Amino acid sequence: MAAQPGSPNPYPLLVLVLLVIPATAASPSYSAHCHGLPSAPDVAGGGEGSDPAALVHSFQLSTGYFSGGGPRLFGPDPSVLPRSFSFLPSSVLRTTDASLVHVSATLTVSGGRRGTFGGRHLFEYDGQAHRFRPRLPRFVGRRGSITFGVEGYYSLASGELCMVGTGSGRAADGTAVNLLPVVLRVHFPNRANLTHPFVTGSLESTDSHSFFEPVSLVAYAEEDYAYLESASCPPPPTGRLDALQVFEGRKFSCAHLSSLFKAPFSLDYGNSSEPTASSLGLHQRYMFVNRMRCADDGAVRAYVVFSNQTDASMYYFMLGEKAIVVEGFWDEKRSRLCLKGCHVMNSGPSRADLAVGDCGIGMSFWFPEVWSLQERSFAAGLVWNTSLKSGEGIAASSSAAPPYFRGSLSGLKYNYTKVDEARKYYEKYGLNKKRKGKFPDSNSYRDLTFRFFLQKGGGSGYASPVTIGSMLYDGNSLVAPNPFSHVTMELNQGLLNVSYDIHYVGNWSLETFRRQHISAEGVYDAKTGSLCMVACRVVNISSDCEILVTAQFASLDTKEAQHVKGTIRSLRKKSDPLFFEMLDIASYGMYIDQVDESIWRMDLESTMALISMTLSCVFIAGQLFHVKKVPEALPAMSITMLVVLSLGYMIPLVLNFEALFKNSNKQTVPLSGGGWLEVNEVMVRIITMVTFLLQLRLLQLAWSARSVDGSKDESWAAERKVLWICLPLYIIGGVVTWVVHMRFGHSRRMLRRIVRITRAKHAFWEDLVSYGGLILDGFLLPQVILNAYSGSKVKALSLGFYIGSTIIRALPHVYDVFRAKHFVRSLRPSYRYANPHDDLFSLAWDIAIPCGASLLSVLLFFQQRLGGSFFLCSKNRKSSEYEMVSTVSS
């Protein structure tokens, strides 16, 4: 129906109504869903005596766990990366009702993901920290996540918070979630304590047609906690009395103390601790101090989880198979943490329904001051039942410093117990034989750390010194020496006492493929580069210390890629159940000084590549000036030669097009001059493009001149003869390349598979590109053949062009000889110049190619002076000159 003239138009009003209705429907009404919690106007200025920052902080929940919501939205539960939520208030305001607080916040709910280690390599290189680090799990699958903006009121009397709002995000199945209306209800304990330490809540959709299922929330209270009476600490077990002073006279710091508990604890269920384990219902292998909070006076509380999984994330609220809540204090005099705790129970159908049950649990933690072969706990602990009069506690130990630990370990001592036994095997297996060269010593301790590969059965690992003499090795540097064991730093018969931690992924005899850890100590001979150690491993709950680890380091000036060769063998009889076959290990890489030399080499090669490409550009520009001065040179130039040169510049540009804008090359070693290398690489690409354009211009001029030449039929006939000779040669070379690739490429892949080196598959096109480099090395061949057929004496190519270009093609082979003699050839080399992927490089090729290129240059030199067919000794062959014709320059 049309609107009458002069009457108001109803359509804009209708559009406005249609826009307002969905917006109103998307925002649920507070009064409709929070009946028991009325709203109230805000007080201007926030109210008297209110601290806005403190109010906001009191409601913050950095992480928590949730259940429900549906697998479509948040994926399966449980998973390796657990479900989590965070509640971050943006504003907290007082209202006219003294018992109500107006809260606005952001709630983020994220689902879980599965995890995988995606390979057998246990360690990977951290380029920023300049050290190897454990390989972290790679998470697969999408993680559903929705962020809600919510607003509502909190009752100071009841501790209830009710909020409404909408959220958007993406579900686990990839679908978008937009403007999902919800109501959030959270219960904060009026004063959290040991028996009421959790914040609980629920999240429900207000849309009856939504596929969002109700969600249950739980988190460990972060603020406003009331400590009960102090915990008591029994004396530690015998032999564990010495504790490291982790604060070293500094003021108590909760952040520092929490950082010491990031690593998981292994639980030792000895025979005497069985009553304790049974009474507490503990049988898990690992313990995690998942959440920790402290007061300024040294009071400490924590949420502790027990699990059989080692991949559990410490950054999220964990449930585990069992959990307890504890509180206590830090004993500064004894440098111990004393705690008492209670069981955490499941109080409802949801996994998030947690409550505190029976108490009577005692816990204590300390940091041992003395390490040995079988006692290398960075942190140690004890868990016991306070109601039992008999039975020892369950021992807990964390075998390594937590990731990124930066504390001081200068008070730590090490007690060598297997050195004499290791020295006997050192002599028995002939490791004391003299070897030539200089080997790593205590001054080059970083070279004693190595990554290795198992040559039989597959697998890889990482061996790192714990102590070298009386020096403690913390993974990246040595701690100052301590006054203990004064003689250990001195060489005893040329031997140095050492201890190692060895981690690897591999097979023990018939056992399944899994992670292994070995503690070892013994002797190292800096004069022969020989290492001999007695080692221990944990089998189930017992220890196997009948293991011998031997290794021989290559000399520091070696040019071989393999710099460590060794074995891990069992000293038991074959009939023993713990016996395993000998494992051969090998390490491929470079020493620290060699890494520095490699970086210097890369800087040098980057500069040489830049100079080489710049000179190529200059030589082509010189040839363009030459053809202007000698116009008859253009039709005398070989089109085949110019096409070969053009392809030689074009193919690298096509293969590395992204490098013009983005450096996508992943380095495998740290590069101190990485910025300069990247700048040089981009400059090389730009100059290559300019050179390619100049080369195309030269080809276009030669083609045009050939087309208008008076003797064009004769010149094109000679060019066809050149093509009939060169093209079959190039094809035959390609076939030979394919045959060699099929015969020997498989052997190279097998070698890589044996040592488990992650490299790109050796494809045929890579060999073809290298063969293309050989064709470029002989770029003068078409010109020499053309001159021979035509008998021309025209100076088609300038002296600077063909001599300079020949030198540029020959120099990489000369440099390759120098590089092979003075630098270690890495298994994952990063070449900026004389790259084996761009040409054929070996001692034979490095001699043959420069000689062949020089021979072609010499022939061309005499052809342009004596005639193209001078070397054919043919009296009947005529010498022809190209007729010069006038052309209209465009």
C-alpha positions, -999 to +999 in steps of 0.1 A: +000+000+000+015+033-010+019+062+014-005+092+008+011+124-003+018+147+025+016+119+051+047+108+071+067+080+055+063+049+078+092+029+063+121+044+083+102+038+115+095+002+105+132-004+098+141+011+132+117-012+149+131-042+131+166-033+142+157-026+178+137-058+184+167-082+177+190-061+199+165-061+227+160-099+224+198-104+224+202-087+258+185-107+285+166-088+312+184-087+346+152-085+366+137-115+347+166-138+355+180-126+389+149-126+410+166-129+444+191-102+438+176-067+431+194-039+413+202-005+427+215+028+413+253+034+414+268+059+439+285+088+423+323+087+427+322+050+438+312+056+474+332+068+505+362+047+515+360+025+485+392+014+467+382+007+430+414-013+423+409-035+454+373-041+446+381-052+410+409-075+422+387-091+448+364-105+421+391-117+397+394-154+388+424-159+365+416-195+358+391-222+367+375-253+354+340-259+339+319-288+328+289-290+305+282-267+276+280-296+251+308-313+230+297-293+200+307-261+216+337-271+237+349-305+224+355-336+245+362-336+282+386-346+297+415-337+273+452-330+276+447-292+274+419-289+300+387-268+298+392-234+315+375-201+321+386-167+333+365-140+350+380-105+347+360-076+362+362-043+343+344-022+369+331-026+404+309+002+418+291+008+451+254+014+450+228+032+470+221-002+487+251-008+510+247-046+506+249-045+468+278-039+444+274-033+407+299-055+387+307-055+350+331-082+337+344-103+308+339-141+311+359-163+287+351-200+284+375-222+265+372-259+257+399-285+257+422-300+230+440-332+225+478-332+226+505-350+207+543-349+207+543-353+169+577-370+166+605-388+183+627-359+191+626-351+228+644-318+225+644-288+202+666-257+199+654-225+215+669-197+193+661-169+218+675-187+248+704-202+228+699-236+244+680-268+238+647-273+256+622-301+260+598-304+231+564-293+242+533-312+231+516-301+199+479-296+203+456-308+176+420-299+169+401-267+173+395-252+208+360-238+212+360-205+229+333-179+237+337-145+254+308-130+272+303-094+283+282-096+315+268-071+340+250-076+373+251-072+411+269-089+440+254-093+475+279-087+503+256-105+527+251-138+508+282-138+486+260-143+455+267-127+422+241-127+394+249-112+359+234-112+324+249-106+291+257-119+256+287-137+242+303-145+208+331-168+196+337-200+178+326-235+186+348-266+185+332-277+153+342-244+137+307-228+136+304-192+147+285-183+179+270-148+178+251-129+206+244-159+228+223-146+257+232-160+291+228-156+329+258-161+351+255-170+388+286-172+410+290-179+447+320-163+464+326-175+500+323-146+524+357-155+538+374-185+520+392-209+543+406-244+543+372-261+543+356-236+519+383-227+494+363-228+461+344-203+441+315-221+423+289-210+398+268-218+368+262-204+333+230-209+314+215-198+282+183-177+284+174-187+248+153-219+250+162-227+213+200-225+219+222-257+218+242-242+247+239-267+276+241-255+313+277-250+325+291-256+360+321-235+371+347-240+399+378-221+407+403-218+436+396-186+456+423-160+449+415-133+475+400-128+509+412-160+526+412-167+564+441-190+576+433-214+605+458-225+631+494-231+620+505-265+606+532-286+623+562-300+606+579-333+616+616-337+610+625-348+574+636-384+568+671-394+577+697-382+552+675-352+541+682-328+568+703-303+548+681-277+531+691-251+506+684-215+516+663-205+486+658-169+498+694-163+509+686-136+535+661-119+512+625-111+521+599-138+517+585-137+482+554-157+471+562-153+434+597-168+440+584-196+461+556-204+436+582-206+408+600-234+426+570-256+425+562-255+387+577-289+379+558-321+388+568-342+418+573-380+414+559-400+443+578-429+458+556-456+474+581-476+494+571-506+514+570-487+547+547-460+532+520-485+520+498-479+551+499-441+545+491-445+508+463-468+515+447-446+542+450-415+521+437-433+489+469-423+470+483-445+442+491-419+415+526-414+402+528-377+401+519-347+423+513-311+411+512-280+432+486-265+409+476-233+426+495-215+453+487-183+472+506-166+501+504-138+526+531-113+534+539-129+568+548-163+552+514-180+554+509-203+524+480-221+509+477-244+478+456-267+457+475-300+451+466-325+424+476-361+420+477-377+385+492-404+364+497-380+335+529-360+331+516-338+303+492-320+326+494-282+322+503-262+352+488-230+338+452-242+342+430-253+370+434-291+371+411-318+385+433-349+382+425-383+397+427-369+432+432-335+448+437-319+483+437-284+496+465-274+521+476-244+541+505-237+564+536-215+566+572-211+553+597-220+580+624-195+573+649-209+598+648-244+585+640-234+549+609-257+547+573-254+538+549-269+564+514-276+554+482-294+565+454-304+543+420-319+535+407-342+508+387-327+479+356-347+471+331-347+442+298-335+456+275-337+426+269-351+391+292-326+375+330-329+376+330-292+387+310-300+418+338-299+443+337-299+481+362-304+509+360-337+528+381-353+556+413-336+568+443-350+586+468-348+558+503-334+565+528-322+539+562-306+539+586-295+512+623-285+512+652-281+488+680-306+493+715-291+497+734-323+487+729-342+455+742-376+445+737-402+418+703-414+431+693-383+450+690-353+426+658-338+437+656-301+431+627-301+455+617-328+479+586-334+499+567-357+523+530-366+525+517-383+556+485-391+575+484-372+608+461-398+624+484-427+618+510-435+645+529-460+623+541-460+588+564-435+570+552-407+547+552-409+510+583-393+495+579-368+467+607-354+446+611-330+416+642-342+397+649-309+379+646-272+383+613-259+368+614-244+333+630-209+331+642-211+367+665-181+374+672-186+411+707-192+427+720-227+433+753-216+446+748-234+479+742-268+463+768-296+468+773-328+450+786-361+465+803-384+440+797-421+449+805-441+417+837-424+405+860-453+415+838-479+398+836-457+366+874-454+366+878-492+365+855-495+334+873-465+319+905-486+319+888-519+311+873-507+278+904-489+267+891-454+269+925-443+283+942-447+249+959-415+236+942-396+209+954-367+188+939-333+191+925-310+217+892-320+233+865-301+254+874-295+290+860-276+320+867-243+302+845-253+273+818-270+293+791-261+268+807-285+243+801-313+268+764-310+263+752-329+233+720-341+215+723-377+203+705-402+181+700-439+188+714-457+158+694-489+164+657-490+171+653-453+166+650-424+190+668-393+201+679-377+233+698-351+251+728-354+276+736-324+298+762-322+326+749-317+361+783-311+377+818-308+362+843-313+390+830-290+418+812-268+394+774-270+391+760-267+356+725-252+355+718-259+318+733-227+303+761-216+326+783-227+355+776-216+390+806-203+410+826-232+426+820-242+462+845-251+488+833-287+491+854-316+477+885-294+470+903-322+451+876-328+426+885-299+404+921-311+402+929-337+375+934-371+391+955-390+366+942-367+339+905-375+349+878-351+359+848-361+380+815-354+362+778-361+365+751-361+338+714-361+333+703-380+301+669-378+287+658-396+256+629-412+237+637-448+226+634-485+233+647-505+262+650-540+248+614-552+243+597-524+262+574-500+245+587-468+229+586-442+256+606-414+274+636-425+295+657-407+321+692-417+332+712-403+360+749-409+355+783-400+371+818-409+364+850-396+349+860-375+319+895-374+304+901-340+288+933-353+272+915-381+252+879-368+250+867-400+267+837-401+290+828-431+312+800-431+337+779-455+358+742-447+354+709-454+371+674-456+358+640-462+375+622-494+366+587-494+380+595-483+416+630-498+419+664-485+406+687-502+381+722-489+386+740-515+365+743-494+335+775-481+318+775-450+296+806-443+274+812-416+249+842-402+229+842-366+218+858-356+185+886-330+187+877-294+188+893-288+153+875-317+136+859-312+103+836-342+106+799-337+113+798-365+139+814-352+171+803-377+197+801-415+195+792-437+224+772-466+239+747-473+267+750-508+279+737-530+307+763-546+331+739-574+340+739-609+327+717-617+297+695-639+319+686-609+342+652-595+335+666-559+336+692-567+310+690-548+277+710-549+245+737-523+240+725-490+225+748-471+201+745-434+203+759-407+179+758-369+180+760-348+149+766-311+151+792-285+159+811-272+189+804-237+202+835-222+184+825-240+152+790-225+155+806-190+158+827-198+127+796-210+109+778-177+117+809-158+104+808-180+073+772-171+067+780-134+070+808-138+045+787-158+021+758-134+023+782-106+014+798-126-014+764-134-029+755-097-029+788-087-046+785-115-071+749-106-082+759-069-083+788-077-106+765-098-128+742-068-131+772-045-140+785-070-166+751-072-184+749-034-183+784-033-199+772-057-226+743-034-234+767-005-238+789-028-260+761-036-284+753+001-288+790+008-298+792-024-319+757-028-335+768-059-355+772-077-322+735-081-316+727-105-345+759-124-338+749-132-302+735-167-295+698-167-287+702-200-269+729-186-247+707-156-238+677-178-230+698-200-207+711-170-189+676-155-186+662-188-171+691-188-147+680-155-132+643-162-135+641-196-117+656-184-084+632-155-084+602-179-089+614-203-063+621-176-037+593-151-046+581-149-010+616-140+002+612-106-015+585-097+011+588-122+039+617-143+053+600-177+057+633-196+061+635-214+095+670-213+110+682-244+129+710-225+146+711-191+164+722-163+142+738-133+160+737-113+128+703-124+116+691-089+108+721-082+085+716-116+068+680-108+061+688-074+047+715-089+024+691-116+013+664-091+003+690-070-015+702-100-034+666-108-045+661-072-057+694-070-076+686-105-091+653-090-104+671-060-119+697-083-135+669-105-149+652-075-165+684-063-180+690-098-194+655-098-209+663-065-225+695-079-240+675-110-253+648-087-268+674-066-286+693-096-300+660-112-312+649-080-329+683-075-346+683-111-358+648-107-372+657-076-394+692-089-403+698-091-440+713-126-436+687-137-411+681-170-429+717-180-426+719-168-389+688-186-379+701-217-396+732-215-376+711-210-344+691-241-352+723-261-355+733-248-321+700-259-307+703-293-323+736-298-306+729-282-272+693-295-266+702-332-269+732-326-246+709-309-220+684-337-223+710-365-220+723-347-189+688-346-174+684-383-180+717-390-163+706-369-134+674-389-130+693-422-132+718-410-105+689-398-084+671-431-085+702-451-078+718-430-050+690-408-037+674-437-018+707-444-001+708-408+012+673-411+025+682-443+043+711-426+059+689-398+072+664-423+085+690-442+105+702-411+123+667-397+126+675-363+111+645-342+102+651-330+067+630-323+036+626-352+013+653-353-014+632-347-045+642-352-081+636-315-089+663-305-064+688-326-084+674-311-116+680-275-102+716-285-094+720-298-129+707-265-142+736-248-124+759-270-145+742-258-177+747-222-165+784-228-158+787-237-195+767-207-207+793-199-233+789-233-251+760-221-274+780-190-284+812-210-292+792-235-313+774-206-331+808-189-339+821-222-352+793-227-376+792-191-388+829-186-388+822-151-375+850-128-362+825-103-348+831-093-312+796-103-302+804-104-265+824-078-246+855-090-228+842-079-195+809-098-200+822-132-208+854-132-188+836-116-158+806-139-160+829-169-162+848-158-131+815-154-113+804-189-122+839-204-113+844-186-080+818-206-060+836-238-068+869-223-057+852-212-025+836-246-020+871-262-018+881-235+008+849-241+028+853-279+029+888-275+043+882-248+069+846-252+080+826-281+095+799-293+071+767-292+091+739-318+087+715-289+083+737-263+065+725-228+057+744-217+027+741-182+013+768-187-014+779-218-034+747-236-023+748-273-033+711-269-043+721-244-070+750-263-086+771-294-085+797-293-058+824-319-050+861-320-053+858-334-089+832-309-100+851-280-083+881-288-106+862-297-137+837-269-139+862-239-135+885-256-160+857-262-185+843-226-181+879-212-186+884-233-217+852-219-233+863-184-225+897-189-241+881-204-272+857-175-275+886-150-271+904-165-300+872-170-321+865-132-319+901-125-332+910-154-355+875-165-367+849-188-352+863-220-369+900-214-363+903-245-341+886-268-367+916-265-391+893-264-421+906-244-451+874-246-470+853-230-442+846-193-451+848-165-427+816-145-428+806-112-413+771-101-405+759-074-428+749-042-410+715-028-419+698+003-408+671-002-382+646+023-368+650+026-332+619+027-312 
